[in-house]
Amino acid sequence: MLRQVLKSKLYRAVATDAIVDYEGSIEIPRDLMEAADLWEGEKVLVASIDTTARLETYVLAGEPGTGKILVNGGAANRIKKGERLTIMAFALTDQPIQATKLVLDETNTIIRSGK
């Protein structure tokens, strides 16, 4: 039986901007995507730690090393610049997996990682 389980988690990420006038998605620097095992176009659940807003969108690759996490499109009406976020991706599997979990600081630099 397939189960949906946590695969990747970016915890305490900070939205560096929220741009309503965009087609949609969340942009994450490519280096953070690689560290979290996220693919461009992958569906993610984004939860605001500050307001409890939750939404699903897909990942766009941003410039590596910038720390910029951009919330775009309609999602920017729910999540604003400066909010702390948890960004999660899930996998369908019939086997237990160890999720990649990253804790970020206020500049979206990895301060702790683990499986």
N, CA, C and O atoms as a GROMACS GRO file, in nm:
protein
  460
    1MET      N    1   0.083  -0.117   0.000
    1MET     CA    2   0.000   0.000   0.000
    1MET      C    3   0.089   0.125   0.000
    1MET      O    4   0.182   0.135   0.080
    2LEU      N    5   0.060   0.218  -0.089
    2LEU     CA    6   0.134   0.342  -0.094
    2LEU      C    7   0.086   0.438   0.015
    2LEU      O    8  -0.034   0.449   0.041
    3ARG      N    9   0.181   0.505   0.076
    3ARG     CA   10   0.150   0.605   0.178
    3ARG      C   11   0.218   0.735   0.139
    3ARG      O   12   0.324   0.736   0.076
    4GLN      N   13   0.156   0.845   0.176
    4GLN     CA   14   0.216   0.976   0.152
    4GLN      C   15   0.290   1.015   0.279
    4GLN      O   16   0.231   1.030   0.386
    5VAL      N   17   0.422   1.033   0.265
    5VAL     CA   18   0.507   1.063   0.382
    5VAL      C   19   0.594   1.185   0.354
    5VAL      O   20   0.622   1.218   0.238
    6LEU      N   21   0.636   1.251   0.461
    6LEU     CA   22   0.724   1.366   0.448
    6LEU      C   23   0.856   1.323   0.384
    6LEU      O   24   0.918   1.225   0.426
    7LYS      N   25   0.899   1.398   0.283
    7LYS     CA   26   1.024   1.371   0.213
    7LYS      C   27   1.126   1.481   0.239
    7LYS      O   28   1.245   1.454   0.259
    8SER      N   29   1.080   1.607   0.239
    8SER     CA   30   1.169   1.723   0.252
    8SER      C   31   1.101   1.829   0.336
    8SER      O   32   0.980   1.850   0.328
    9LYS      N   33   1.183   1.898   0.419
    9LYS     CA   34   1.127   2.004   0.504
    9LYS      C   35   1.230   2.115   0.521
    9LYS      O   36   1.344   2.091   0.561
   10LEU      N   37   1.187   2.237   0.490
   10LEU     CA   38   1.265   2.357   0.521
   10LEU      C   39   1.189   2.426   0.634
   10LEU      O   40   1.077   2.474   0.613
   11TYR      N   41   1.249   2.433   0.752
   11TYR     CA   42   1.181   2.487   0.870
   11TYR      C   43   1.238   2.622   0.906
   11TYR      O   44   1.360   2.641   0.909
   12ARG      N   45   1.150   2.718   0.935
   12ARG     CA   46   1.182   2.855   0.973
   12ARG      C   47   1.242   2.935   0.859
   12ARG      O   48   1.318   3.030   0.882
   13ALA      N   49   1.209   2.898   0.735
   13ALA     CA   50   1.248   2.980   0.620
   13ALA      C   51   1.177   3.114   0.631
   13ALA      O   52   1.068   3.123   0.689
   14VAL      N   53   1.236   3.218   0.577
   14VAL     CA   54   1.176   3.351   0.580
   14VAL      C   55   1.143   3.393   0.438
   14VAL      O   56   1.228   3.388   0.349
   15ALA      N   57   1.018   3.435   0.417
   15ALA     CA   58   0.978   3.488   0.286
   15ALA      C   59   1.046   3.623   0.268
   15ALA      O   60   1.017   3.718   0.340
   16THR      N   61   1.137   3.631   0.171
   16THR     CA   62   1.211   3.756   0.150
   16THR      C   63   1.132   3.853   0.064
   16THR      O   64   1.164   3.972   0.060
   17ASP      N   65   1.028   3.805  -0.005
   17ASP     CA   66   0.939   3.892  -0.080
   17ASP      C   67   0.812   3.815  -0.111
   17ASP      O   68   0.810   3.692  -0.110
   18ALA      N   69   0.705   3.889  -0.140
   18ALA     CA   70   0.576   3.832  -0.177
   18ALA      C   71   0.524   3.916  -0.293
   18ALA      O   72   0.490   4.033  -0.276
   19ILE      N   73   0.518   3.856  -0.412
   19ILE     CA   74   0.488   3.929  -0.535
   19ILE      C   75   0.358   3.877  -0.594
   19ILE      O   76   0.356   3.770  -0.655
   20VAL      N   77   0.250   3.952  -0.577
   20VAL     CA   78   0.118   3.910  -0.627
   20VAL      C   79   0.116   3.906  -0.778
   20VAL      O   80   0.057   3.816  -0.837
   21ASP      N   81   0.179   4.002  -0.841
   21ASP     CA   82   0.174   4.016  -0.987
   21ASP      C   83   0.269   3.919  -1.056
   21ASP      O   84   0.363   3.959  -1.125
   22TYR      N   85   0.244   3.789  -1.037
   22TYR     CA   86   0.328   3.684  -1.093
   22TYR      C   87   0.240   3.562  -1.113
   22TYR      O   88   0.138   3.549  -1.046
   23GLU      N   89   0.277   3.475  -1.203
   23GLU     CA   90   0.190   3.361  -1.237
   23GLU      C   91   0.173   3.258  -1.126
   23GLU      O   92   0.080   3.178  -1.131
   24GLY      N   93   0.259   3.259  -1.028
   24GLY     CA   94   0.243   3.167  -0.916
   24GLY      C   95   0.368   3.090  -0.884
   24GLY      O   96   0.461   3.086  -0.965
   25SER      N   97   0.372   3.028  -0.769
   25SER     CA   98   0.478   2.939  -0.722
   25SER      C   99   0.555   2.999  -0.606
   25SER      O  100   0.527   3.110  -0.561
   26ILE      N  101   0.654   2.923  -0.559
   26ILE     CA  102   0.749   2.971  -0.459
   26ILE      C  103   0.888   2.950  -0.516
   26ILE      O  104   0.921   2.840  -0.562
   27GLU      N  105   0.968   3.053  -0.513
   27GLU     CA  106   1.105   3.045  -0.564
   27GLU      C  107   1.199   3.022  -0.448
   27GLU      O  108   1.198   3.095  -0.349
   28ILE      N  109   1.280   2.917  -0.462
   28ILE     CA  110   1.376   2.878  -0.358
   28ILE      C  111   1.513   2.869  -0.424
   28ILE      O  112   1.524   2.813  -0.533
   29PRO      N  113   1.618   2.923  -0.360
   29PRO     CA  114   1.751   2.914  -0.421
   29PRO      C  115   1.789   2.768  -0.450
   29PRO      O  116   1.762   2.678  -0.370
   30ARG      N  117   1.851   2.749  -0.564
   30ARG     CA  118   1.886   2.613  -0.609
   30ARG      C  119   1.970   2.538  -0.505
   30ARG      O  120   1.953   2.417  -0.489
   31ASP      N  121   2.060   2.606  -0.435
   31ASP     CA  122   2.142   2.536  -0.335
   31ASP      C  123   2.057   2.482  -0.221
   31ASP      O  124   2.083   2.372  -0.171
   32LEU      N  125   1.955   2.556  -0.180
   32LEU     CA  126   1.864   2.505  -0.076
   32LEU      C  127   1.778   2.392  -0.130
   32LEU      O  128   1.749   2.295  -0.060
   33MET      N  129   1.736   2.405  -0.257
   33MET     CA  130   1.659   2.296  -0.318
   33MET      C  131   1.739   2.167  -0.318
   33MET      O  132   1.686   2.062  -0.280
   34GLU      N  133   1.865   2.174  -0.358
   34GLU     CA  134   1.949   2.054  -0.362
   34GLU      C  135   1.969   1.997  -0.223
   34GLU      O  136   1.962   1.875  -0.205
   35ALA      N  137   1.994   2.083  -0.125
   35ALA     CA  138   2.015   2.035   0.012
   35ALA      C  139   1.890   1.968   0.068
   35ALA      O  140   1.898   1.875   0.147
   36ALA      N  141   1.772   2.018   0.026
   36ALA     CA  142   1.645   1.964   0.076
   36ALA      C  143   1.588   1.854  -0.013
   36ALA      O  144   1.482   1.799   0.017
   37ASP      N  145   1.657   1.821  -0.121
   37ASP     CA  146   1.610   1.720  -0.216
   37ASP      C  147   1.476   1.760  -0.280
   37ASP      O  148   1.382   1.681  -0.285
   38LEU      N  149   1.470   1.886  -0.328
   38LEU     CA  150   1.352   1.936  -0.400
   38LEU      C  151   1.384   1.952  -0.547
   38LEU      O  152   1.496   1.989  -0.584
   39TRP      N  153   1.287   1.923  -0.631
   39TRP     CA  154   1.301   1.941  -0.776
   39TRP      C  155   1.223   2.064  -0.820
   39TRP      O  156   1.123   2.102  -0.759
   40GLU      N  157   1.271   2.127  -0.927
   40GLU     CA  158   1.194   2.235  -0.987
   40GLU      C  159   1.061   2.177  -1.035
   40GLU      O  160   1.058   2.072  -1.099
   41GLY      N  161   0.954   2.245  -1.006
   41GLY     CA  162   0.820   2.199  -1.043
   41GLY      C  163   0.755   2.108  -0.941
   41GLY      O  164   0.637   2.074  -0.954
   42GLU      N  165   0.829   2.068  -0.838
   42GLU     CA  166   0.773   1.979  -0.736
   42GLU      C  167   0.668   2.051  -0.651
   42GLU      O  168   0.686   2.167  -0.614
   43LYS      N  169   0.561   1.980  -0.622
   43LYS     CA  170   0.455   2.035  -0.537
   43LYS      C  171   0.502   2.042  -0.392
   43LYS      O  172   0.562   1.948  -0.340
   44VAL      N  173   0.473   2.155  -0.327
   44VAL     CA  174   0.507   2.173  -0.186
   44VAL      C  175   0.389   2.230  -0.110
   44VAL      O  176   0.303   2.299  -0.165
   45LEU      N  177   0.386   2.199   0.017
   45LEU     CA  178   0.292   2.259   0.110
   45LEU      C  179   0.370   2.366   0.186
   45LEU      O  180   0.475   2.338   0.244
   46VAL      N  181   0.318   2.489   0.185
   46VAL     CA  182   0.383   2.601   0.252
   46VAL      C  183   0.293   2.643   0.368
   46VAL      O  184   0.175   2.672   0.348
   47ALA      N  185   0.348   2.646   0.488
   47ALA     CA  186   0.272   2.684   0.607
   47ALA      C  187   0.341   2.801   0.674
   47ALA      O  188   0.462   2.797   0.700
   48SER      N  189   0.265   2.907   0.702
   48SER     CA  190   0.320   3.021   0.773
   48SER      C  191   0.322   2.991   0.922
   48SER      O  192   0.218   2.958   0.981
   49ILE      N  193   0.438   3.002   0.983
   49ILE     CA  194   0.450   2.985   1.127
   49ILE      C  195   0.385   3.103   1.198
   49ILE      O  196   0.334   3.088   1.309
   50ASP      N  197   0.386   3.219   1.134
   50ASP     CA  198   0.336   3.342   1.196
   50ASP      C  199   0.184   3.355   1.191
   50ASP      O  200   0.123   3.399   1.288
   51THR      N  201   0.122   3.317   1.080
   51THR     CA  202  -0.023   3.340   1.065
   51THR      C  203  -0.104   3.211   1.055
   51THR      O  204  -0.227   3.217   1.057
   52THR      N  205  -0.042   3.098   1.043
   52THR     CA  206  -0.102   2.965   1.023
   52THR      C  207  -0.161   2.946   0.884
   52THR      O  208  -0.223   2.842   0.858
   53ALA      N  209  -0.143   3.042   0.792
   53ALA     CA  210  -0.189   3.022   0.653
   53ALA      C  211  -0.116   2.902   0.594
   53ALA      O  212   0.002   2.881   0.620
   54ARG      N  213  -0.189   2.824   0.514
   54ARG     CA  214  -0.131   2.706   0.448
   54ARG      C  215  -0.176   2.706   0.304
   54ARG      O  216  -0.290   2.740   0.273
   55LEU      N  217  -0.085   2.666   0.214
   55LEU     CA  218  -0.120   2.658   0.072
   55LEU      C  219  -0.027   2.562   0.001
   55LEU      O  220   0.083   2.533   0.047
   56GLU      N  221  -0.075   2.512  -0.113
   56GLU     CA  222   0.005   2.427  -0.198
   56GLU      C  223   0.045   2.506  -0.321
   56GLU      O  224  -0.034   2.583  -0.375
   57THR      N  225   0.168   2.485  -0.366
   57THR     CA  226   0.217   2.547  -0.488
   57THR      C  227   0.330   2.458  -0.541
   57THR      O  228   0.346   2.344  -0.496
   58TYR      N  229   0.407   2.510  -0.636
   58TYR     CA  230   0.519   2.434  -0.690
   58TYR      C  231   0.646   2.518  -0.680
   58TYR      O  232   0.640   2.640  -0.667
   59VAL      N  233   0.759   2.449  -0.686
   59VAL     CA  234   0.889   2.512  -0.665
   59VAL      C  235   0.948   2.561  -0.797
   59VAL      O  236   0.947   2.491  -0.898
   60LEU      N  237   0.999   2.684  -0.793
   60LEU     CA  238   1.083   2.738  -0.900
   60LEU      C  239   1.224   2.753  -0.845
   60LEU      O  240   1.242   2.791  -0.729
   61ALA      N  241   1.324   2.724  -0.927
   61ALA     CA  242   1.463   2.738  -0.883
   61ALA      C  243   1.507   2.882  -0.890
   61ALA      O  244   1.491   2.949  -0.993
   62GLY      N  245   1.562   2.931  -0.780
   62GLY     CA  246   1.616   3.066  -0.773
   62GLY      C  247   1.768   3.063  -0.776
   62GLY      O  248   1.830   2.957  -0.774
   63GLU      N  249   1.825   3.181  -0.781
   63GLU     CA  250   1.970   3.198  -0.785
   63GLU      C  251   2.032   3.139  -0.658
   63GLU      O  252   1.994   3.177  -0.547
   64PRO      N  253   2.128   3.046  -0.674
   64PRO     CA  254   2.190   2.986  -0.556
   64PRO      C  255   2.269   3.090  -0.475
   64PRO      O  256   2.325   3.185  -0.530
   65GLY      N  257   2.273   3.068  -0.344
   65GLY     CA  258   2.352   3.152  -0.255
   65GLY      C  259   2.289   3.284  -0.216
   65GLY      O  260   2.349   3.360  -0.141
   66THR      N  261   2.170   3.313  -0.265
   66THR     CA  262   2.107   3.442  -0.236
   66THR      C  263   2.024   3.440  -0.109
   66THR      O  264   2.006   3.545  -0.046
   67GLY      N  265   1.974   3.324  -0.070
   67GLY     CA  266   1.884   3.316   0.045
   67GLY      C  267   1.745   3.371   0.017
   67GLY      O  268   1.664   3.382   0.109
   68LYS      N  269   1.717   3.408  -0.108
   68LYS     CA  270   1.587   3.467  -0.141
   68LYS      C  271   1.481   3.359  -0.161
   68LYS      O  272   1.494   3.272  -0.246
   69ILE      N  273   1.377   3.367  -0.080
   69ILE     CA  274   1.261   3.280  -0.095
   69ILE      C  275   1.144   3.371  -0.128
   69ILE      O  276   1.100   3.450  -0.044
   70LEU      N  277   1.094   3.359  -0.249
   70LEU     CA  278   0.990   3.448  -0.301
   70LEU      C  279   0.858   3.375  -0.310
   70LEU      O  280   0.849   3.269  -0.372
   71VAL      N  281   0.756   3.431  -0.249
   71VAL     CA  282   0.620   3.378  -0.259
   71VAL      C  283   0.551   3.458  -0.369
   71VAL      O  284   0.543   3.580  -0.362
   72ASN      N  285   0.501   3.388  -0.471
   72ASN     CA  286   0.450   3.455  -0.591
   72ASN      C  287   0.303   3.426  -0.616
   72ASN      O  288   0.247   3.329  -0.566
   73GLY      N  289   0.241   3.514  -0.696
   73GLY     CA  290   0.103   3.495  -0.740
   73GLY      C  291   0.004   3.510  -0.626
   73GLY      O  292   0.027   3.583  -0.529
   74GLY      N  293  -0.107   3.438  -0.639
   74GLY     CA  294  -0.212   3.445  -0.539
   74GLY      C  295  -0.165   3.410  -0.399
   74GLY      O  296  -0.219   3.458  -0.300
   75ALA      N  297  -0.063   3.326  -0.391
   75ALA     CA  298  -0.009   3.288  -0.260
   75ALA      C  299   0.041   3.410  -0.183
   75ALA      O  300   0.040   3.410  -0.060
   76ALA      N  301   0.083   3.513  -0.256
   76ALA     CA  302   0.134   3.635  -0.191
   76ALA      C  303   0.024   3.714  -0.123
   76ALA      O  304   0.052   3.806  -0.046
   77ASN      N  305  -0.101   3.680  -0.148
   77ASN     CA  306  -0.211   3.740  -0.073
   77ASN      C  307  -0.227   3.675   0.063
   77ASN      O  308  -0.287   3.734   0.153
   78ARG      N  309  -0.175   3.555   0.079
   78ARG     CA  310  -0.189   3.481   0.206
   78ARG      C  311  -0.062   3.484   0.289
   78ARG      O  312  -0.067   3.483   0.412
   79ILE      N  313   0.053   3.488   0.221
   79ILE     CA  314   0.183   3.487   0.290
   79ILE      C  315   0.259   3.612   0.248
   79ILE      O  316   0.277   3.636   0.129
   80LYS      N  317   0.302   3.689   0.345
   80LYS     CA  318   0.365   3.819   0.320
   80LYS      C  319   0.516   3.814   0.345
   80LYS      O  320   0.567   3.724   0.412
   81LYS      N  321   0.583   3.914   0.291
   81LYS     CA  322   0.726   3.931   0.312
   81LYS      C  323   0.755   3.933   0.462
   81LYS      O  324   0.686   3.998   0.539
   82GLY      N  325   0.859   3.859   0.501
   82GLY     CA  326   0.901   3.856   0.640
   82GLY      C  327   0.842   3.745   0.723
   82GLY      O  328   0.889   3.720   0.834
   83GLU      N  329   0.740   3.676   0.672
   83GLU     CA  330   0.680   3.566   0.749
   83GLU      C  331   0.776   3.447   0.754
   83GLU      O  332   0.848   3.418   0.659
   84ARG      N  333   0.773   3.379   0.867
   84ARG     CA  334   0.849   3.255   0.883
   84ARG      C  335   0.764   3.139   0.831
   84ARG      O  336   0.644   3.132   0.857
   85LEU      N  337   0.830   3.048   0.758
   85LEU     CA  338   0.757   2.943   0.687
   85LEU      C  339   0.814   2.805   0.718
   85LEU      O  340   0.930   2.789   0.755
   86THR      N  341   0.728   2.706   0.701
   86THR     CA  342   0.770   2.568   0.689
   86THR      C  343   0.730   2.524   0.549
   86THR      O  344   0.613   2.534   0.512
   87ILE      N  345   0.826   2.475   0.472
   87ILE     CA  346   0.802   2.431   0.334
   87ILE      C  347   0.824   2.280   0.332
   87ILE      O  348   0.932   2.232   0.367
   88MET      N  349   0.721   2.205   0.292
   88MET     CA  350   0.726   2.059   0.299
   88MET      C  351   0.692   1.994   0.165
   88MET      O  352   0.602   2.041   0.094
   89ALA      N  353   0.762   1.888   0.133
   89ALA     CA  354   0.730   1.806   0.016
   89ALA      C  355   0.709   1.663   0.065
   89ALA      O  356   0.770   1.619   0.163
   90PHE      N  357   0.622   1.591  -0.004
   90PHE     CA  358   0.585   1.456   0.037
   90PHE      C  359   0.611   1.359  -0.078
   90PHE      O  360   0.616   1.399  -0.194
   91ALA      N  361   0.626   1.233  -0.044
   91ALA     CA  362   0.648   1.128  -0.144
   91ALA      C  363   0.546   1.017  -0.122
   91ALA      O  364   0.503   0.991  -0.010
   92LEU      N  365   0.508   0.953  -0.231
   92LEU     CA  366   0.427   0.831  -0.223
   92LEU      C  367   0.522   0.712  -0.224
   92LEU      O  368   0.604   0.699  -0.316
   93THR      N  369   0.513   0.627  -0.124
   93THR     CA  370   0.604   0.514  -0.114
   93THR      C  371   0.539   0.399  -0.039
   93THR      O  372   0.445   0.419   0.038
   94ASP      N  373   0.589   0.282  -0.062
   94ASP     CA  374   0.543   0.167   0.016
   94ASP      C  375   0.649   0.125   0.118
   94ASP      O  376   0.637   0.021   0.183
   95GLN      N  377   0.754   0.209   0.131
   95GLN     CA  378   0.862   0.184   0.226
   95GLN      C  379   0.882   0.308   0.313
   95GLN      O  380   0.866   0.420   0.264
   96PRO      N  381   0.917   0.291   0.441
   96PRO     CA  382   0.951   0.407   0.523
   96PRO      C  383   1.072   0.479   0.464
   96PRO      O  384   1.164   0.415   0.412
   97ILE      N  385   1.073   0.611   0.472
   97ILE     CA  386   1.187   0.689   0.425
   97ILE      C  387   1.228   0.786   0.535
   97ILE      O  388   1.149   0.820   0.622
   98GLN      N  389   1.352   0.830   0.529
   98GLN     CA  390   1.403   0.932   0.620
   98GLN      C  391   1.391   1.066   0.550
   98GLN      O  392   1.455   1.088   0.447
   99ALA      N  393   1.311   1.156   0.604
   99ALA     CA  394   1.294   1.288   0.544
   99ALA      C  395   1.420   1.371   0.563
   99ALA      O  396   1.488   1.362   0.666
  100THR      N  397   1.451   1.453   0.464
  100THR     CA  398   1.557   1.552   0.476
  100THR      C  399   1.497   1.675   0.542
  100THR      O  400   1.402   1.734   0.490
  101LYS      N  401   1.551   1.714   0.657
  101LYS     CA  402   1.496   1.825   0.734
  101LYS      C  403   1.606   1.929   0.754
  101LYS      O  404   1.713   1.899   0.807
  102LEU      N  405   1.577   2.052   0.711
  102LEU     CA  406   1.671   2.162   0.725
  102LEU      C  407   1.609   2.271   0.812
  102LEU      O  408   1.492   2.306   0.794
  103VAL      N  409   1.685   2.323   0.906
  103VAL     CA  410   1.643   2.438   0.986
  103VAL      C  411   1.724   2.557   0.935
  103VAL      O  412   1.846   2.550   0.923
  104LEU      N  413   1.652   2.667   0.905
  104LEU     CA  414   1.717   2.785   0.849
  104LEU      C  415   1.716   2.899   0.950
  104LEU      O  416   1.632   2.904   1.040
  105ASP      N  417   1.811   2.992   0.934
  105ASP     CA  418   1.811   3.114   1.016
  105ASP      C  419   1.737   3.225   0.943
  105ASP      O  420   1.675   3.201   0.839
  106GLU      N  421   1.743   3.347   0.996
  106GLU     CA  422   1.666   3.459   0.937
  106GLU      C  423   1.716   3.502   0.800
  106GLU      O  424   1.648   3.578   0.732
  107THR      N  425   1.835   3.453   0.757
  107THR     CA  426   1.884   3.484   0.622
  107THR      C  427   1.869   3.363   0.529
  107THR      O  428   1.924   3.361   0.419
  108ASN      N  429   1.794   3.263   0.574
  108ASN     CA  430   1.771   3.139   0.499
  108ASN      C  431   1.900   3.061   0.474
  108ASN      O  432   1.918   2.997   0.370
  109THR      N  433   1.988   3.067   0.573
  109THR     CA  434   2.110   2.987   0.574
  109THR      C  435   2.083   2.864   0.660
  109THR      O  436   2.020   2.874   0.765
  110ILE      N  437   2.130   2.748   0.615
  110ILE     CA  438   2.109   2.624   0.691
  110ILE      C  439   2.190   2.630   0.820
  110ILE      O  440   2.311   2.650   0.818
  111ILE      N  441   2.120   2.614   0.933
  111ILE     CA  442   2.191   2.610   1.062
  111ILE      C  443   2.191   2.469   1.121
  111ILE      O  444   2.269   2.439   1.211
  112ARG      N  445   2.103   2.383   1.071
  112ARG     CA  446   2.099   2.244   1.117
  112ARG      C  447   2.033   2.160   1.008
  112ARG      O  448   1.937   2.202   0.944
  113SER      N  449   2.086   2.041   0.989
  113SER     CA  450   2.023   1.951   0.893
  113SER      C  451   2.026   1.810   0.949
  113SER      O  452   2.105   1.778   1.039
  114GLY      N  453   1.940   1.729   0.895
  114GLY     CA  454   1.935   1.592   0.940
  114GLY      C  455   1.834   1.513   0.862
  114GLY      O  456   1.755   1.568   0.786
  115LYS      N  457   1.837   1.387   0.882
  115LYS     CA  458   1.740   1.297   0.820
  115LYS      C  459   1.652   1.241   0.928
  115LYS      O  460   1.562   1.163   0.899
   0.00000   0.00000   0.00000
